[in-house]
Amino acid sequence: MTHWQHLRGHLELVTNSIYAGYCINIWRLRTGLLVCDTAGIYRRGNMDDIKVEQLRSLDDFLLNSARFQVPNFADLDKWARRVKGNLVYYQTNYFLMAIIIFLIVGIMHPAQMLLGMICVGALFGGYDYLSKNQRFIADIKKNHPLVCLVVVFVGGYLLISMLGSVMVFMFGVLLPISAVFIHSSLRLRNTKNKITSIKEQLSFTSLAWPFDDSSWKDLS
């Protein structure tokens, strides 16, 4: 074997090793094990690496160039891919739309919205407190049953009296979620949308992060 054949064999070995390492790093990038910073250094990804996608134009999001079609409900996988792709591509638009809708409902019913927020916050806070102080609550129920009965009745009365406010608050929360889901279900994905989905496999975004690799592999 000549000197050039030896050299060629070493070059092929080095090239294959570099390519194999590149493929492994790409796989790690896709699975979120590594991210590539601005210096080109691979490191383990975390929540701090999440970035927000740019705001898409109104024409692309809703107007002339936007194309809508009712999804094929018999093909749930294709429907899910469309929703996931649109959630990632239009994520900033969806955040902005949700905030606007929530504010509109709040402006239309400011007092009820505020009371609803307080009531829901109190319910979650009470649940958290009870879950962390079960023994203390059990002792109070045992030693002061009458006080507990009065608290239950007063709490029930306040909850019923503020039920309308709670419903307004929930409407302000659920309406944006419904609007986002409807748009992401009906909006057909264009070429740029699909290309962006492939690019986002190599990075974290605020809506891409919750999806695991099994969800990502079907986006394109």
C-alpha positions in Angstrom: 0.0 0.0 0.0 1.5 3.4 -1.0 1.9 6.4 1.1 -1.0 8.2 -0.6 -3.3 5.3 0.0 -2.4 5.4 3.8 -3.0 9.2 3.8 -6.3 8.7 2.0 -7.4 6.1 4.5 -6.6 8.4 7.4 -8.5 11.3 5.8 -11.6 9.1 5.3 -11.4 7.9 8.9 -11.2 11.5 10.2 -14.0 12.7 7.9 -16.3 9.9 8.9 -15.5 10.6 12.6 -16.4 14.3 12.2 -19.6 13.4 10.3 -20.6 10.9 13.0 -20.0 13.5 15.7 -22.0 16.1 13.8 -24.9 13.7 13.4 -24.8 12.9 17.2 -24.8 16.6 18.1 -27.7 17.3 15.7 -29.6 14.5 17.4 -28.8 16.0 20.8 -29.9 19.4 19.6 -33.2 18.0 18.4 -33.9 16.2 21.7 -33.0 19.3 23.7 -29.9 17.7 25.3 -27.6 20.4 23.7 -28.1 23.8 22.3 -25.6 25.8 20.3 -24.7 29.3 21.6 -23.5 32.3 19.5 -19.9 31.1 19.8 -20.8 27.8 18.3 -20.2 25.9 21.6 -22.5 23.1 22.4 -23.9 23.0 25.9 -26.8 21.4 27.7 -30.1 23.2 27.1 -32.5 24.5 29.8 -35.3 27.0 30.3 -32.9 30.0 29.9 -32.3 29.1 26.3 -36.0 29.5 25.3 -36.5 32.2 22.7 -39.6 33.9 21.4 -40.4 33.8 17.7 -40.8 37.0 15.7 -44.2 38.6 15.2 -45.7 37.5 11.9 -47.4 40.1 9.6 -51.1 40.6 9.8 -51.3 39.7 6.1 -49.7 36.3 6.7 -51.6 35.7 10.0 -55.1 36.7 9.0 -55.6 38.7 5.8 -55.0 38.3 2.0 -52.2 35.7 1.9 -53.7 33.6 4.7 -55.5 30.4 3.6 -57.9 28.6 5.8 -59.5 25.1 5.5 -61.5 22.9 7.8 -59.2 20.1 9.0 -59.9 16.5 8.2 -61.3 15.3 11.5 -60.8 11.7 10.4 -57.0 12.2 10.2 -56.1 13.3 13.7 -52.3 13.1 13.1 -52.4 15.5 10.3 -54.7 17.9 12.3 -52.3 17.7 15.2 -49.3 18.5 13.0 -51.0 21.5 11.6 -51.9 22.8 15.1 -48.4 22.2 16.5 -46.8 23.8 13.5 -49.0 26.9 13.6 -48.6 27.2 17.4 -44.8 27.4 16.9 -44.8 29.6 13.8 -47.5 32.1 15.1 -46.7 31.9 18.8 -46.0 35.6 19.3 -49.2 36.5 17.3 -51.1 34.1 19.5 -49.7 35.6 22.7 -50.6 39.1 21.5 -54.1 38.1 20.4 -54.8 36.4 23.7 -53.7 39.5 25.7 -55.9 41.8 23.5 -59.0 39.6 23.9 -58.4 39.3 27.6 -58.1 43.1 27.9 -61.2 43.6 25.8 -63.2 41.4 28.1 -61.7 43.2 31.1 -62.6 46.6 29.8 -66.2 45.5 29.0 -66.6 44.1 32.5 -63.9 45.5 34.8 -65.5 45.0 38.2 -66.6 41.4 37.4 -63.2 40.6 35.9 -61.4 41.9 39.0 -63.7 40.0 41.4 -63.4 36.9 39.4 -59.6 37.1 39.5 -59.6 37.6 43.2 -62.0 34.7 43.7 -60.1 32.3 41.6 -56.8 33.4 43.2 -58.4 32.9 46.6 -59.6 29.4 45.6 -56.1 28.4 44.4 -54.5 29.9 47.4 -56.9 28.2 49.8 -56.3 24.9 48.1 -52.6 25.3 48.4 -52.8 26.3 52.0 -55.0 23.3 52.9 -52.8 20.9 51.0 -49.8 22.0 53.0 -51.5 22.2 56.4 -53.8 19.2 56.5 -52.9 18.3 60.1 -53.5 21.9 61.3 -56.9 22.0 59.6 -57.8 18.6 61.0 -57.1 19.8 64.5 -59.2 22.9 64.0 -62.1 20.8 62.7 -61.9 18.6 65.7 -61.6 21.4 68.3 -63.8 24.0 66.7 -66.5 22.3 64.6 -68.9 25.3 64.9 -66.3 27.7 63.6 -65.6 25.4 60.6 -69.3 25.1 59.8 -69.7 28.9 59.8 -66.6 29.4 57.6 -68.0 26.8 55.1 -71.4 28.5 54.9 -69.9 32.0 54.5 -67.4 30.8 51.9 -70.2 29.0 50.0 -72.3 32.2 50.0 -69.5 34.4 48.8 -68.6 31.9 46.1 -72.2 31.8 44.8 -72.6 35.6 45.0 -69.4 36.0 42.9 -70.2 33.1 40.5 -71.1 35.6 37.8 -67.7 37.3 38.2 -65.9 34.0 38.1 -67.7 33.1 34.9 -66.7 36.4 33.3 -63.1 35.8 34.3 -63.2 32.2 32.9 -64.7 33.6 29.7 -61.9 36.0 29.4 -59.4 33.1 29.8 -61.1 30.5 27.7 -62.1 32.8 24.8 -58.4 33.5 23.8 -57.6 29.8 24.1 -60.5 28.9 21.9 -59.5 31.6 19.3 -56.0 30.3 19.2 -57.1 26.7 18.8 -59.6 27.6 16.0 -57.0 29.6 14.1 -54.3 27.0 14.4 -56.7 24.3 13.3 -58.0 26.2 10.2 -54.9 28.0 9.0 -53.1 26.0 6.3 -49.4 25.9 6.7 -47.3 27.6 3.9 -43.8 26.7 2.8 -42.2 29.2 5.2 -44.2 27.8 8.1 -42.9 24.3 7.4 -39.3 25.4 6.9 -39.5 27.3 10.2 -40.8 24.1 11.9 -37.7 22.2 10.7 -35.4 25.0 11.8 -37.0 25.1 15.2 -36.1 21.5 15.8 -32.6 22.9 16.5 -33.6 25.5 19.0 -36.0 26.1 21.9 -39.0 28.4 21.6 -41.6 29.3 24.2 -44.2 27.0 22.6 -41.9 24.5 21.1 -40.3 23.6 24.4 -43.3 21.6 25.9 -43.3 19.3 22.8 -41.1 16.3 23.1 -39.0 14.9 20.3 -41.7 12.4 19.3 -44.0 15.4 18.6 -41.3 17.3 16.7 -40.4 14.6 14.3 -43.7 14.8 12.5 -44.0 18.6 12.2 -42.4 18.8 8.8 
